[in-house]
Amino acid sequence: MSITCLAKTPAHDCIVSWLEPCQPCWLRRGFVAVEKVVDAMEKYFKATAHLSGSAPVQARYEIPSQELDIHQIARFECVNGIALLSTLPAASWTVYHVFSNQAMLATIHEQANALCVNKEERSIVSKSADLAV
């Protein structure tokens, strides 16, 4: 069985043709699902629905639109949406577990403090850390 390429990019064609000989049954469903989301995002942008969104939503279209077409922006937003759906809950649960465990919180606080430098200016003490290290 061969995959009918649903994407409009050469990179996607290359990946699909490489995976074709060892394609599991669920792979095609995944490609079809992604393309449905990309098509929905493309319709959303073509309908200018993003213009009624917040400033960050509008910027997420306006900035890439200087270099990319609507289809490419829709594909990019599809990937961003999937990433955010998994990253935000992971970050939230990490914060929850750190602050729920006093021993872990104390250890993290101690390690972060070791990286900080105290600065005193006008009787105000602040801490800073060089995160580029």
N, C-alpha and C positions, 0 to 999 in steps of 0.2 A: 504494500500500500504506500502511495506517495503522498506527501503533504502538498496541498495547493498553497502556495505562498500568499499569505494575507497581508504582509507588510509591504511598505513601499520604499524600503531602504536596502542597499546592497549588503550591509552588514548582517541584517536579518536573513537575507537569502543565503549567505554563506553559512550561518549557524544552522539554519534549517537543513541545508543540503548535507552538512556534516553529521547531523543527528539522524537523518532519515533512515540509514540502514539499521540502527539500533533503537528505533522509536518505540517507547512503551506506549500502551494504549491511552494513558492519561495526558501524554504530551500534547496531542492535538487539541484536546479540550482546553488546556492551558493557553495555547496560542489563540484559540477562538475567543476565549474569555478576555484576554488582554486586548484583542482587536475591538471587541464590543465596547470596552471602557475607553479606548482611544477614540473610537467613532463618536461616543457620547460626549467626550471632552471637545472634540472637533466641532460638533453641533453647538455645544455651549458657547464656544468662542465665536463661531460664525453668527450666532444669534445675539452677540455682544452682551450676553448675560453677565459677563465678568465686570462690566462697567457699573453694575448696580452693587457690586461687592465692595469690601473694604479697600483701603489704599494698598495694603500688601497684596491682596488678590489682584488688583488692577496692575500693580507693578510686576507681578509674576507673569503677566502677559506682555505688558508694554516693553519691558527691558529685552527679553529674548526676541520679540517681534522685529527688532531692528536687524537681526541676523537670520532668523529662522522663519519658515512658513508655518501656517496654522497647524498642519498635520504634525510637524516636528515638535511644536510646542505642546500639542495634545499628547503626544507620546511621552514627552518629558514630564508632563504633569501626571500622567498615569503612573510612572515610576515613582515620582515624588509622593503621590498619594499612598501607594503601597508601602513605601518606606516609612512614612509618618504613621501609618496605621499600626506598624509593629514597633517603631522606635519610641513613640510617646508612652504607650502603656509600659514598656520595659523601663523607661526612665522613671515613670511615676512609681512603679513597684519598687525600684531600687531605692528611691528616696524614702518611701514608706518603710522598707525593711531596715535601712540604716538608722532612721530616727526611732524605730521601734525597739532597737537593740542598743541599750545604753553602753555596753562594753564595746561594741563595734563603733558606735559614734565617738566614744572616748579615744579609741585607737586612731580613727581617721582624723580627729581633731588634733591629736598629738603629732601625727605624721605631717599634717598640713602646717601646723605651727613651726615645725622644724625647718620648713622651707621659707618661712616668712622672716622679714626684717622689720624691726620696730622703727618707726619714724616719729619723732616728736616735733611738732610745730605749733607754736603759740599755746603751749600746755595741753595740746591734744595729741594723744598717742594713737597712731594708726599702724596697721600691718600691711605689708605688700609682699608679693612674691613674683619672681621672674618666671613666668610660665613657659618661656622659650627654652629653658634649660633642659 
